[in-house]
Amino acid sequence: MIAHLVLRVADIERSRLFYGVLGLEFVAEKHAAGPRHYACEKSGTVLELYPRGDRVPAPIRFGLYVESVRLAETELGELHGHAIVGRDPDAQTLTISDPDGNTLDLIERAQNG
């Protein structure tokens, strides 16, 4: 079980909007002298979006459950800064890149699970 995942992003507001389309609701946070960032907790895992500043982080790959892969693809089609990397033929999984080059597997949650 993952406790938290930190993504360092070039444009924190653009990334917040991108992940918001996928159903993640972020709250603004700031700890002591650290930078303002966003955090979202789902099922015990925290995803944080931090400004990357001068850092150039290595891209990562992770998966997110979505209610509908087709709906997520349609809604993301209205945003810029992502690309489709691959598609499962039965439309249960869509692999995309986010605005910072991270790879996401969008996995349709089973209706009974």
Number of C-alpha atoms within 10 A of each C-alpha: 5 8 10 13 13 12 18 21 23 19 15 18 13 16 22 21 16 20 17 13 17 20 14 17 15 19 12 11 14 11 8 6 6 9 13 14 19 21 20 19 15 9 6 11 13 15 19 20 25 21 18 15 11 7 10 11 14 9 13 12 12 11 13 15 15 19 15 19 22 16 13 17 16 11 13 19 12 8 13 11 14 17 15 13 12 12 15 10 8 7 12 16 23 22 20 21 19 19 18 20 17 17 20 19 20 24 19 18 15 11 7 4 4
